[in-house]
């Protein structure tokens, strides 16, 4: 780029210009109907998402956080016949994620148990899950961080062996898939993330790869009973009006957000493919840079392989340089950011959570990760400009 014009982490303005007509048509229907809460658009969106994911039930809720919470509450009801888990009940998850993952475990009544991550993928490490299991363990919440699928075949084996539930946190990975291989490694089956465990929790926060124009979320499940309970919980615990069956929530997806999401849903595979192509260009231009770890370097990228859809493109740099590199990129009008600078086990809010191991990989990641701009409308020139600045900041010894 000859001139620095500023490159945001996510360019929602470009996306809107591309989708303006489709979004406008959907919103016009809402304005004419004036059915704002759980209107026809919500029902239609739930049906289309269920079809896209290949599940029987999708329930729209007010946020990705609520999607996690309502899924956990429904599992407490179906598994323990209680509205909430007991404090002694332990749910294993990762400390390298957004606060909502552990927050919702506590709000469901249970205790989070933090285990370490794989240093290459940043996702929860199955071997560490095994070490953390005891008589109080009831479930696992794997987070498909940055758009990359966790090792779900191993996690499924662990859950089945110990009779544990799985709630997948798919906040950053809508549309991503996991490829299961048979023992002879010839036949493969593919499932969308969020459809592998008991429930999948999705966030449609504006920054996600499928984003609304406010807070919105959804839960996917194949279990009719779980779906029914979540549907009741989202509407103040009422199956019938003014007659609450459970302690519920005001967590109804509104029609405007559903309308926006309907307009965007038809483009999700196209946009995810574009993200993968941009990631390929980043990898190509950065692979020769010393002291840098690219996202999942062993992954063979292809726009037909959706095991990583790059909700974020996150690299790892020397921790002594990370903050200087970040400042240099921001000063160059590049919207780089750090996700996440403080792992959950170091936050006061989660002081009563159980820590299973030293969490050395999670601690190291928090000090060394850096997310670069990635969105379907990022140009090749912009990628080249960003990589030039990254190279300069890491290779210049006087920097």
HUGI-V404079 format. One line per field, one symbol per residue. ss: DSSP state (a for helix, b for strand, c for the rest). psi: psi as a letter, one per 30 degrees, with the letter a starting at -180 (. if undefined). Layout:
ss->???
psi->???
This chain:
ss->ccccccbccccaaaaaaaaaaaaaaaaaaaaaacccbccaaaaaaaaaaaaaacccbbbbbccaaaaaaaaaaaaaaaaacccccccccbbbbbcccccaaaaaaaacccbbbbbcbccccccbcaaaaaaaccccbbbbbcbcaaabcccaaaaaaaaaaaccbbbbbcccccccbbbbbccccccbbbbbccccccbbbbbcccccccccccccbbbbbccaaaaaaaaaacbccbbbccbbcccccbcbcbaaaaaaaaaaaccaaaaaaaaaaaaaaaaaaacccccbbccccccccccccccbccccbbbbbccccaaaaaaaaaaccbccbccccccaaacaaacccbbccccaaaaaaaaabbbbcccccccaaaaaaaaaaaaaaaacccc
psi->kekjfkjlekifeeeeeegeeeeeeeeeeeeeehjfkhaeeeeeeeeeeeeefhlfkkjkafleeeeeeeeeeeeeeeefhlflllefkkkkakfialfeeeefeeffflkkjklllkfefglkjeeeeeffkaffkflkjkkikggkklifeeeeeeeeeghklkjkjgeghkfllkjkklfggekkkkkkkfgeaelkkkkhkfflfjkahaklalkklfjeeeeeeeeeefhggkekkgikeljalihkkleeeeeeeeefefgeeeeeeeeeeeeeeeeeffffklhkklkiffkjkkffjgfjghekjklklkfffeeeeeeeeefghkhllkjkfjlefgkefgfglkjeafheeeeeeffflkklkklfgkleeeeeeeeeeeeefffjff.
